[in-house]
Amino acid sequence: MKIKNVINVLATGVLSIGLLAACSAPPQHAQPPSNSGNDNNVADNHEEIEITPEEGAELLVWGGGDEHGEWVKYVAEKFTEEYGVPVTIEEVSHTEAPGVLQTDGPAGLGADVFTAPHDHVGNMDNAGLIVENFFPEHYKENFIDAAILGTTLEDTLFGYPYAVENTALYYNKDLVEEVPETFEELLELSKDFTDVRTDHYGIMFPPNDFYFVYGFLGGFGGYVFGNDNTDPTEIGLNNEGAVRAGEFLREVREVSLPLNSEDITPDIIGTLFNENQVMFRISGPWDVRAHTDAGVNFGVAPFPLLSNGERPTNFSGIISYFVNSYTKYPDAAALYAKFATSEEMLEKRFEMTSQLPPHLALLESDVILSDPILSGFLEQAQYSVPMPNISEMEVVWSPMADALTSIWNTDREVKEILDRSVEQIEESIERLDH
């Protein structure tokens, strides 16, 4: 499939659940940024308006480390040069920020601008932690629909998107002549290569991480919620397809990865792949730079077919900036989020991290269209499904991590394990409703 077609698939299907998700109205303090004295704010007319930082504004921004952290520092410096607003950076990752903000936000300690995955939008909005995007028309015109829909609830755009990502199959070209068509063939290759005594493995991924494992579950016919992941009253994590996925995980362990789940961390996987001790790994574009810098001769491809003839339907996601509803400087914060997600800043981020930007002009550039590594991720994207962005998704991760750990480390019945996990999720959702 051509990359531009894959972008269209993302735009029309990958994150379309955002518009359907229901959420309660935020508390009174969760208002959109002011218009520096202009009474016509975005909530009323959704027109693009010019805003300037509040007098005396200074910002705290949360961001991750490594290459992303370097980019955050670069953006902060450029923003200060442009607007004269001092910016302090704290290292709080996009996965940690929503949880930290639950307590730090109301206490006035949270970042003015922070990053988060799109699946946290419903929960953050319910808690009144975020305000709407102040420049919705700009983003609708210049960003893929997937980025807009994924950070939208009830027709309100909240996010300032800066990355689109999904997992795919990394393979070591020095160890693998050709990517297998099926997982059955892949596991056959793994048999001869896997040797625990010398730390050689056919395929590696974190087996107790629902994000990485969901592709197998979805490929076999499991799902999180009903009605395209918008109906939390229907859960498909213990159906026949989900059980088959659990059994498949045990096949992978027996043939290719005979370690306990706690011994299979992303750091260990990355190190072994860099040392040519792993044939295949499942990961996202965030690991491209590390393997490139290590000199690994690798490629990225879509996942092979499962035994039912289907491809794994892995999760995809949009990472965005959000403005904290408790910020003292909403105009400056909104300006910063827009500045960070400008074409110029996102092009710089791509150079520094190799992660795909959701900006249309950049995705259609020759640099990305001609890159075989990024093409592999975009090809797998056509089979990806969005992480649900309704608030009930928050109570899925922990029970599923426990379930996957039990499936991988024990001999208990897969169905029994998944049934218990679904019971816990249903109980948690019922408590959320009360």
C-alpha positions in Angstrom: 0.0 0.0 0.0 1.3 3.5 -0.9 2.2 5.6 2.1 -0.3 8.3 1.2 -3.1 5.7 1.2 -2.0 4.6 4.6 -2.3 8.2 5.8 -5.8 8.2 4.5 -6.6 4.9 6.3 -5.3 6.5 9.5 -7.3 9.7 8.8 -10.6 8.0 8.2 -10.5 4.9 10.5 -7.8 4.7 12.9 -9.1 7.1 15.5 -12.6 7.7 14.5 -13.9 6.7 17.9 -13.0 10.1 19.4 -16.1 11.8 18.2 -18.4 9.2 19.6 -16.9 9.1 23.1 -19.2 10.5 25.8 -17.9 12.5 28.8 -19.3 14.7 31.5 -18.9 18.4 31.5 -15.7 19.7 33.2 -15.8 21.6 36.4 -16.1 25.4 36.4 -12.3 26.0 36.5 -11.8 24.1 33.3 -12.3 27.0 30.9 -10.6 27.5 27.6 -7.8 30.1 27.5 -8.9 33.7 27.6 -8.4 36.0 24.7 -6.3 38.5 26.5 -9.3 40.7 27.2 -11.3 39.8 24.1 -14.8 38.7 25.2 -15.2 36.5 22.2 -13.5 33.3 23.2 -13.0 30.1 21.3 -15.8 28.3 23.2 -18.3 30.7 21.7 -17.3 31.1 18.0 -14.3 28.7 17.3 -12.8 31.4 15.1 -9.0 31.7 14.9 -7.9 34.6 17.0 -4.6 36.3 17.8 -3.4 36.0 21.4 -0.4 37.2 23.3 1.2 35.9 26.5 -0.1 37.4 29.7 2.1 40.0 31.3 4.7 38.3 33.6 3.9 34.9 32.2 6.3 32.0 32.8 5.7 28.4 32.0 6.4 25.0 33.4 6.5 22.3 30.7 6.6 18.5 31.2 8.3 16.3 28.7 10.2 13.0 28.5 13.9 12.4 28.3 16.4 11.2 25.7 15.9 12.7 22.2 12.4 13.9 23.0 13.8 15.8 26.0 16.4 17.4 23.9 13.7 18.5 21.5 11.6 19.9 24.3 14.6 22.0 25.4 15.2 23.2 21.9 11.5 24.3 21.6 11.6 26.0 24.9 14.6 28.1 24.0 13.1 29.1 20.6 9.8 30.0 22.3 11.5 32.2 24.8 13.4 33.9 22.0 10.2 34.5 20.1 7.9 35.6 23.0 10.1 36.5 25.9 8.4 34.0 28.2 10.7 32.0 30.5 10.1 28.2 30.2 11.2 25.6 32.8 11.3 22.0 31.8 10.7 19.0 34.1 11.1 15.4 33.0 7.7 13.9 33.3 6.9 11.4 30.5 3.7 11.5 28.5 2.6 8.2 30.1 3.1 9.6 33.6 1.8 13.1 33.2 -2.0 12.4 33.3 -1.6 10.5 36.6 0.7 13.1 38.2 -1.6 15.9 37.2 -4.5 14.4 39.1 -2.9 15.6 42.3 -0.5 18.3 41.1 -3.1 20.1 39.0 -5.5 21.1 41.8 -2.6 21.8 44.1 -1.2 24.3 41.6 2.0 22.3 41.1 1.3 20.8 37.7 2.9 21.9 34.4 1.1 24.6 32.4 1.7 22.4 29.3 2.2 18.7 29.3 2.2 15.7 27.0 -0.2 12.7 27.1 -1.4 9.9 24.8 -4.8 10.3 23.2 -6.4 7.5 25.2 -6.3 9.7 28.3 -8.4 12.4 26.9 -11.7 11.2 28.2 -10.4 10.7 31.7 -8.6 14.0 31.8 -11.7 15.9 30.5 -13.9 14.2 33.1 -11.5 15.3 35.8 -11.5 18.9 34.5 -7.7 18.8 33.9 -7.5 20.1 30.4 -8.9 23.0 28.3 -9.8 22.9 24.7 -7.4 23.6 21.8 -7.5 27.4 21.2 -6.8 27.0 17.4 -9.0 24.2 16.2 -9.3 25.3 12.6 -5.5 25.5 12.2 -5.2 21.9 13.3 -8.1 20.6 11.2 -6.5 22.2 8.1 -2.9 21.1 8.7 -3.0 17.8 10.6 -4.2 14.3 9.7 -7.8 13.6 10.7 -6.5 10.8 13.0 -4.8 13.4 15.2 -7.9 15.5 15.3 -10.3 12.7 16.0 -8.1 11.0 18.6 -7.9 14.1 20.8 -11.6 15.2 20.3 -14.5 14.5 22.5 -18.1 15.6 21.7 -16.8 17.9 18.8 -14.3 19.6 21.1 -10.6 19.4 20.2 -8.3 19.3 23.2 -5.0 18.2 21.9 -2.0 19.8 20.2 -0.7 16.7 18.4 3.0 16.1 17.8 3.5 12.4 17.1 1.6 9.5 15.6 2.9 6.1 16.4 2.2 2.4 16.2 4.3 -0.7 16.6 5.7 -2.9 13.8 8.2 -5.8 13.4 11.9 -4.9 13.6 14.1 -7.5 12.0 17.9 -7.9 12.0 19.0 -8.1 8.3 22.2 -9.9 9.2 20.2 -12.7 10.9 17.1 -12.8 8.7 17.3 -13.1 4.9 13.6 -12.4 4.4 10.7 -11.5 6.7 8.4 -14.6 7.1 4.9 -14.4 5.7 3.4 -16.1 8.8 4.1 -16.3 12.5 4.3 -20.0 12.1 7.3 -19.5 9.8 8.7 -17.0 12.2 8.6 -19.4 15.1 10.2 -22.1 13.0 13.1 -19.8 12.4 13.2 -19.0 16.1 13.6 -22.6 17.2 17.1 -23.0 15.8 18.3 -19.5 16.9 16.9 -19.4 20.4 19.4 -20.3 23.1 18.8 -19.1 26.7 22.4 -20.0 27.7 23.8 -17.4 25.3 20.9 -15.0 25.4 19.8 -15.5 21.8 16.1 -15.2 21.0 14.0 -15.4 17.9 11.5 -12.7 18.9 11.2 -10.4 21.8 8.5 -8.1 23.2 7.2 -7.3 26.7 4.7 -10.1 27.2 2.9 -8.5 30.1 2.4 -5.1 28.5 -1.1 -4.9 27.0 0.0 -2.2 24.6 2.5 -4.5 22.9 0.3 -7.7 23.1 -3.0 -6.3 22.0 -2.2 -6.9 18.3 -2.4 -10.6 18.9 -5.6 -10.4 20.8 -7.2 -8.2 18.2 -5.9 -10.3 15.3 -7.6 -13.3 16.7 -10.9 -11.5 17.2 -10.7 -10.1 20.7 -11.4 -6.4 21.5 -11.6 -4.0 24.4 -15.0 -2.4 24.3 -18.0 -2.9 22.0 -19.3 -0.5 19.3 -15.8 0.4 18.0 -14.5 0.8 21.5 -17.1 3.3 22.7 -19.4 1.0 24.7 -17.8 0.0 28.0 -20.8 -2.2 28.9 -19.5 -4.7 26.4 -16.0 -6.1 27.0 -14.3 -8.5 24.5 -11.1 -9.3 26.5 -12.2 -12.9 27.4 -13.9 -14.0 24.3 -12.8 -16.9 22.1 -10.3 -14.8 20.2 -8.8 -13.4 23.3 -8.3 -16.9 24.7 -6.7 -18.0 21.5 -4.3 -15.0 21.7 -3.3 -16.1 25.3 -2.6 -19.6 24.0 -0.5 -18.2 21.2 1.6 -16.2 23.7 2.4 -19.5 25.4 3.5 -20.9 22.1 5.8 -18.0 21.6 7.3 -18.5 25.1 7.9 -22.2 24.5 9.5 -21.8 21.1 11.3 -18.4 21.2 11.3 -16.7 24.6 11.5 -19.1 27.5 12.0 -16.4 30.2 9.7 -15.0 32.9 8.0 -11.8 32.0 9.8 -9.7 34.5 13.1 -10.6 32.7 11.9 -9.3 29.4 12.0 -5.5 29.7 12.4 -2.9 26.9 15.9 -2.1 28.0 17.0 -5.8 27.9 15.3 -6.3 24.5 17.0 -3.2 23.1 20.4 -4.2 24.3 20.2 -7.7 22.9 18.9 -6.4 19.6 21.8 -4.0 19.4 24.2 -6.9 20.0 22.7 -9.1 17.2 21.2 -11.5 19.7 17.6 -11.1 18.7 16.2 -11.8 15.2 12.9 -9.9 15.6 11.4 -7.5 18.1 8.1 -5.7 18.4 8.4 -2.0 19.0 7.6 1.5 17.8 9.4 4.3 16.0 10.8 5.5 19.3 13.5 2.8 19.1 14.7 3.6 15.6 17.4 6.1 16.6 18.9 3.8 19.3 19.3 0.9 16.9 20.6 3.2 14.1 23.2 4.7 16.5 24.2 1.2 17.5 25.0 0.3 13.9 22.4 -2.5 13.7 21.6 -3.6 10.1 17.8 -3.7 10.6 14.5 -3.2 8.8 10.9 -2.6 9.8 8.0 -4.5 8.3 4.3 -5.2 9.0 3.5 -8.1 11.2 3.3 -11.6 9.6 -0.1 -13.4 9.4 -1.5 -15.3 12.3 -2.8 -18.8 12.1 -6.3 -17.6 11.2 -4.9 -15.7 8.2 -5.3 -12.3 9.9 -2.6 -9.7 10.7 -2.2 -8.5 14.3 -4.3 -5.4 14.8 -1.9 -3.5 17.1 -2.8 -0.3 19.0 -2.0 3.1 17.4 -1.9 6.4 19.2 -1.5 10.1 18.9 0.7 11.9 21.4 -0.2 15.5 22.1 0.4 18.5 24.1 -2.4 19.7 26.4 -3.0 22.8 28.4 -3.6 22.3 32.1 -6.9 23.8 33.2 -5.3 25.1 36.4 -2.6 27.2 34.6 -2.3 30.8 35.6 -1.2 31.7 32.0 -3.6 30.0 29.6 -2.8 32.3 26.7 1.0 31.7 27.0 0.4 28.0 27.5 -1.8 27.7 24.4 0.8 29.7 22.4 3.5 27.4 23.5 1.6 24.3 22.5 0.9 25.7 19.1 4.5 26.8 18.7 5.8 23.4 19.6 3.5 21.7 17.1 4.3 24.1 14.2 5.7 22.6 11.0 9.1 24.0 11.8 9.3 22.5 15.3 7.8 19.2 14.2 10.3 18.9 11.4 13.1 19.5 14.0 11.6 16.8 16.2 11.5 14.3 13.3 15.2 15.0 12.7 16.0 14.4 16.4 13.7 11.5 17.1 12.7 9.9 13.8 9.1 9.7 15.1 6.4 10.3 12.6 4.7 13.8 12.9 0.9 14.1 12.3 1.4 17.2 10.2 0.2 16.6 6.7 2.9 18.6 5.0 5.6 16.6 6.7 4.1 13.2 6.3 3.9 13.8 2.5 7.5 15.1 2.3 10.1 13.2 0.3 12.1 12.6 3.4 9.4 10.4 4.9 8.0 8.9 1.7 11.5 7.6 0.7 12.4 6.2 4.1 12.0 2.3 4.2 12.0 2.2 8.0 9.1 4.7 8.4 7.3 3.1 5.5 7.3 -0.1 7.5 5.4 1.6 10.3 3.0 3.3 8.0 2.3 0.0 6.2 1.4 -1.7 9.5 -0.7 1.3 10.4 -3.4 0.2 8.0 -4.0 -2.8 10.3 -3.8 -0.8 13.5 -6.8 0.1 15.7 -6.9 3.1 18.1 -6.5 2.8 21.8 -9.9 3.7 23.2 -10.0 7.3 24.5 -13.0 7.0 26.8 -12.3 7.3 30.5 -13.1 3.6 31.2 -9.9 2.6 29.4 -7.9 3.7 32.4 -9.1 0.7 34.4 -8.2 -1.8 31.7 -4.4 -1.6 31.8 -3.6 -2.9 35.2 -5.9 -6.0 35.2 -4.7 -6.9 31.7 -1.1 -6.6 32.8 -1.8 -9.0 35.7 -3.6 -11.3 33.3 -0.8 -11.4 30.8 1.7 -12.0 33.5 -0.2 -15.0 34.7 -0.7 -16.3 31.2 3.0 -16.0 30.5 4.4 -17.2 33.9 2.0 -19.9 34.9 0.0 -22.9 33.6 -3.4 -21.7 34.7 -6.2 -21.9 32.3 -6.2 -18.9 30.0 -9.9 -18.5 30.0 -10.0 -18.5 33.8 -7.3 -15.8 33.9 -9.1 -13.6 31.4 -12.5 -14.1 33.0 -11.1 -12.8 36.3 -9.5 -9.8 34.6 -12.7 -8.8 32.9 -14.5 -9.2 36.3 -12.1 -6.7 37.8 -12.5 -4.3 34.9 -16.3 -4.4 35.2 -16.1 -3.8 38.9 -13.9 -0.8 38.4 -16.1 0.6 35.7 -19.1 0.2 38.0 -17.3 2.2 40.7 -16.4 4.9 38.2 -20.1 5.2 37.4 -20.9 5.8 41.1 
